[in-house]
């Protein structure tokens, strides 16, 4: 183990920071899980205060800030869900409504999927299968049927997983399968409640 | 290791953002949780390291900033059924392990493997040192059919053991299933039954790069099985498999599917009126497979309305299973297409029960898993519901006191129950062995939220299991001594990382994702 970690650390040191992003593609993992040199954590400390600084890239609207009372990791280099920052003028607007009814408005780039976007912005969305359309944990509900119709039809595989989703609706999708495009500008999606509300029948002796 | 910084398990990039563990809580919750256990951490022991245990840990650590978790596991390695239950050809389902690995990077998380609680170490050794104990140890047995011949050691296997065998579970390393004949019968129509069928019917070459056990690959490559019958006692609408698993089997190359007999299948008018999920499943079953039975060397079928009756061996070769006898059933004629519809035995006009023989060279029973009471549960006042195979609980995950001792609590429906403070359950041992990982996750989150709520509301006593100052609050540090005294060799998360690395390395050499150690001794050998 020590040997592996050492190897990982040396690899990390050998790579310039700029190429760290490329490591996302490499499947080497886990062995460098404890690094002695935290990477850019200093920057994060500053950008993670509510309402502090202007964020490039993904940015919650001011309205989102006021109502949400949450903080969003935002600037391009610190966002994590493997998303790309939108180019100026090419931002696509998407609004998440979490289970408390809080709206989070984001601007995202074409080609990113909603699971990555949500996770990069610390929204409460699980992706148990890592976004490979093999579970139903990133279930989202498209708010407007018109927008749902604009999307590509879900595949059989996606529908198979949606069949298992809790609280399935007519406009349900899997977040990992919704790829943002210009047509979807203004998309509003809801996150269904993760924990179910208990019914009186749950307490019956079965 | 100076600093436990967060690193993405997908890409090894350090998480240069606010960590998972300091996730913003609503203001009120944050304030309360900091008061919850005065100034010391809230010690939670989780028994079991499968999806239920890990999802509960994830929730506890992210929503309660003083919660510290010690996770106990019988095996030296974590992940339970994610590692040993999920089929090797479903690697994407195992991706949940990435999340669990991220959970384990928390400084407030501690893994204690290779400790068989209840057997090697009594549960009572834990109690003095924790504020809450969460049981998430799953279902360690499978249900039996209770038919003559079932106990035979040759040619008759439990699907659970077979799954454990091909997944490299040490307990079933020596199963040695009989795959020398051509006909397999699987009794039960859940996803485990379909996993067994798929592994038996799959081209071995497609499994070679997965983390399937080497010995299983070797044995499967010599398998003569070319026909699998998956038999259920009820009809298509009452089967419990899910559509994904059916679709996979229908799409297996060179494997054909026997169309389902018309008389057991719901008519189109009924199908069209079904809820979405059932409707899609029925439509898929009606469509069947595109593979031509004439040109396909292997085939499978779903056989409905049959209850196993007995197993029969060749009179000449007493070790040679020849067939399984089934009795025919019929669905409640007044409501045959209801998913909860029951069946009754079918009788011939002569008054005799209708029977049918299905040829079988190997027989698997796959009628569900079963949780067992952990030895020593009663010492904590827990009564195991043997009828349902679960720890009696209030649905939120609080362990119910059947004897009436403990704290009375009012439920939303107005009734009152008493529960045992500080004791919780999640996953299959809480709600029975059904559902996919997503349902276990939801369920584990519910229990974790309940624990947090209780920790927060017990501000005065601080600890749930104990009166003030009764709990040492030491957690594993308090238990360790007793474990050492008993000569146990617990494995840490670092130990697991070492085993993980060696397994991957061994896999790399064989062109596989991972080459699992099939025996506990071998796992410990590399440490």
Interface residues (C-beta under 8 A of the other chain):
Chain A: X1 X4 X5 X8 X12 X20 X21 X23 X24 X25 X26 X28 X29 X30 X31 X32 X33 X34 X35 X36 X38 X39 X40 X41 X43 X44 X48 X69 X70 X71 X73 X77 X78 X79 X80 X82 X122 X126 X128 X129 X130 X132 X133 X134 X135 X136 X137 X156 X157 X159 X160 X161 X163 X164 X165 X166 X168 X194 X195 X196 X198 X200 X202 X203 X206
Chain B: X1 X2 X3 X4 X5 X7 X8 X9 X10 X11 X12 X13 X14 X15 X16 X17 X18 X23 X24 X26 X27 X90 X92 X93 X95 X96 X98 X99 X101 X105 X242 X243 X244 X247 X276 X277 X280 X281 X388 X394 X395 X396 X411 X412 X413 X415 X417 X436 X437 X438 X439 X441 X442 X445 X446 X449 X494 X495 X497 X498 X500 X501
